[in-house]
């Protein structure tokens, strides 16, 4: 969908960060891509505010940690 795992969406819904937009024909909750993106943004901003660390920069740093300078 928008690059977010189903388990993550379920956790966000359980924690109240992602409201359900409706139900499908089987009764499962539906979420629009825009709502998922908004929840992801809220979670990221809350994490940055709480810890002061942007996880995207941390991943970039960890990915490049083993490389030699200029490589």
Helices and strands as residue ranges (DSSP letters): H 6-15, E 22-23, E 29-30, H 33-51, H 55-64
